[in-house]
Amino acid sequence: MMKPDGKAWKSGGFRCVWLVAALMVARSALAAEVTPKTEPSTESQREAAALLKSMAEYLGGLKSFSCTSSNRYETVQANGQKIEFGETRRISLSRPDRLRIEEVTSDGASDLALFDGKQITMLSADDNVYAQAPQPASIEDALVYFVRDLRMRMPLAMLLSTHVRTELPALVKEVDYVESTKVGNRAAHHIAGRSDSVDFQLWIAEGKSPVPLRIVITYKLAPSQPRFGAEISDWDVSPRFSAKTFQFALPKDARKIPFAVQLLPPDAAQTAAGGEVKP
């Protein structure tokens, strides 16, 4: 977007990627390389590793869930200054192939990402335009296609995939227990860890439903080490979705446009799809 003083700020809603012709490099843990990790050696480390594994297995085993993610993230400007943006996402997921994410960004813009089992739909409500592409069969394949091939942004995509059960623990190089605390009114375990490319802190709900309540990620290899944070609330692990939850209601006079990657020549699109994809 352009601010009144002429400075170009880089924000990160759904639409900032697909409403412009130029491609932005999406970064997702879905395709990150798995490298050997250091085995936990202290009781604190073993406890943290067990909590992380428990959360991953619990999320990956859910048939459906809904939650609200309030995200804050920094973008580094050409002069080195970090600017923070925000977004709120309402997430509804039903395995094996349904996903709905309603987003409102910090500037008030509204967007929708909808996976209905047959096609992926992106809607910019403020601009009244939408784009569609065929959806791979499963949520896992659809997320990879969404991020890697359509070059779209999907924060914390791994947490939506059943692959979280194996990929998340394997990516973590070090993890340790920080404290027992609270996030809002919920008791939580606070752990901190590292992978090759990020440092992270994670707050996991105590009890039989070890869902993530808060996460902070520092991209330590990126210039100025920007941070991403999310508060995840309103968890429902037995939601009752209506028939309309995963149906696309076409707004009046909405205009269909292509995804940005669909505008590229085949060779260029293939090159873009093969780009590096990391957390």
N, C-alpha and C positions, 0 to 999 in steps of 0.2 A: 504494500500500500504506500501511498505518498502522503506525507504529512504537510500541513500548510507551509512550513518553513522550507520545503523543498527537499528535506532529507528523506532518503529511502530506507524505511525500516523493514526488517524481514520478520514477518509473523508466520504462524504455522497452522492455520486451520486447514480443513480438507481442501477448500477451494483455491488456496494459494498455489497449489501444484497444477490443478487440472484446468484452470481458467486462463492460463498463460501458455504460450507456445513453447517456451523454453522449459526443459526438464530440470527438476531439482533432484539431487541424489538422495533417495530415501535410505534411512538407516534402520535396520531391524535385526533383532537377535535371532530371527527365524533361520537365517542362512549363515550365521557366524560359524567359524571353524571351531571344532571341539578339540582342545588340547589337554594333555595330562595335567591333573591338578595335584596340589599338595594335600596329602592325607592329614586330617585333623589329629593333633598330637596331645592336646590338653582336654580336660573334661568340658571346659567352656566352649572350645571349638567343636567338640563332638556334639554337644547339646545344640549349638547353632546349626550344624550340618543336619542334624535330625529334624529340627524345626523347619528348615528350608525344604527338605525332602518331603516332610509331612504336608506342607502347604502345597507343593507342586503336585503330589499325588492326589490330594483332595480336589484341587481345581481341575486337574485333568480327568478325574473320575466323575465329575458332575454331568448329569444329562442336560441340565439347563440352569441358568441363573440370570439375575439382573442386578445391576449396581449402578452407582453414580460415581464418576471420577472427576474430581476438580483438579485440574493440572495447572502448574506454573512452570515456565521454561524460559531460559535465557538464550538470546541470539547475540552473537558477537559482531559488532559493526566494523567497518573498514578501519576506523580510528582506534579500535581496540576496546571501545566502551561496550559493556553488556547491557542489553535492554530486555526487560522481563515482559512476557505476555502470558495470558491465561486463557483457559477454555474449560467448559463444563460439558461432560459427555454422559449421556444416559445410555447404558449398554444393556441390550437384551439378547441373550444367546440361547439357542436350542439346537443341540446336536442331533443329527450329524451335519446339517447344512444351512442353518438359519442364523442370521445375525442382523441386528439393527442397532445403529449408533446415531443418536441425535446429539448434535453439537451446537453449542452457543459460545462464540469466541469473546474475548475481552472487549472487542469493539462493537459487540452486539449482533454480529452476523450469525445467521442460522444455517446449518448444513445438515445433510442426512446421508449416511452410508447404509445401504440395504442389500443384504445377501438373501435371496428368497429360494435358493436351491437350484435355480435355473439361470439367473442373471444377476449381475452386480449393478446397482444403480447408485449414482451420486447426484444429489440435488443441492443446489445453492438456492435456498428459499428467497433470499434478498434479491438475487438477480433473476429468479424464476427461470433458471436453466437447469438441465439435467443431462447426464451422460450414462450410457449403459454398455455393458460388455457381457459376453457369456461367462457363466460362473462354473469353475471346476466343481467336481462332485462333492467334495468334503470341505468343511471349514478350514482344515489345515492347508489343503491345496489352494483354496480360494484366497487365504491370507497371503501365501507366498506369491500368487499371481497378482494380487492387489498391490503389494509392496514392490516386488521385483519387476514385474512386467508393465503394470500400469503406472508405476513410479509414484504411488500415492503414499501418504504419511499415515501410519497407524501406531501411535504410542502404545507401548506395553503389549504389542501384538502377541508375544509368546504366552502371556497369561490367558489368552483366549483359545489356545491350541492344546489338544491332548498331548502333544509332544513336550509340553512343559514338564511332564513327569520325568523325562530322561535328559532333556536338553539343558534345563536350568541348573540342576545340580552339577552336570558335567562341565558347564561353562565357568563355574565358580572356582577360582584358584585358592582363595583363602576366605574363611568366614569365622566370626567369633560372636559370642553373646555379649551384649552391652548391658541391658538392664531389663527388669520387669517394670512396666509402666502402664499408662492409659492413653488411648487415642479417643478423644471424646469421652463417652461413658463406658467404653469397652476396655477390659484388661487386655494387655498386649505384651508380647515378647519383642524386644528391640534387638536386632542383630545387625552386624555390619560385615561387609565382605568386599572382595575384589575379583575382577576378571582381568584378562589381558588388556582390555580397553576402557573399563569403567571401574570406579569405586561406587559402592552402593550401601544404603542403609534401608532396612526393611522392618516394618512393624507388623507382626503377625498376631491375629486374634487368638487369645487363649481358648481352650475348650475343644469341643467336638467339631467345630467348624473353623479350622485354621485358615481363614481367608486373609489376604493382605489388606491392611487398613491404611497404610501410608508407605510411600517409597520415595527415596531421594537418590538420584543418580548423578554422578559427576563424570563427565567425559574427559578423562585425564590426558588423552592423547590429542584432543582437539585444541586449537589455539585458544588461550585464555581459560581453558577448562570450564565450559559452560555447564550449568546444572539443570536438571529436570526434576520436578517434584509432583507428587499426586497424593491427594487424600481420597480414599475409596470408601464410600459409605452406602447406606441403604441396601445392604446385601439381602437378596432373597434367593435361596438355593432351591426353592420349590415353587417357582412362579407359575401363575396361571395365565398364559398368554392367550389372547383372543385370536380369532381367525384373521383379523386385520393387522395384527402386530407386524407381520412380515410381508404384507402386501403393499405395493407401491400405489399410493393414491396420487394420480397425476394432477398437479395444480392447474387451475384454469389458465389458459394461454401460455403455459410453460413451453419453452423452446428447447429442443433436443440438440446437443452439440457433441462432438467427439471428445474422448479423452485426448490429452495433449500428445501422448505417445502414438495415438492413431493417426496423427497428422504427419508423422515422419515417414520418409521412404522406408521400404522394408529393411534395407541394409542398416540404416541408421537406427531403426527401432530395435533390430536384433543386437546392435552394439550397446544401446542403452540398457536393454534387458540383461545383458551380461555383465553390467557394471558391478563394482564391489558393494555388497550389502552387509553391513555390520550393525551392532547395537549403537 
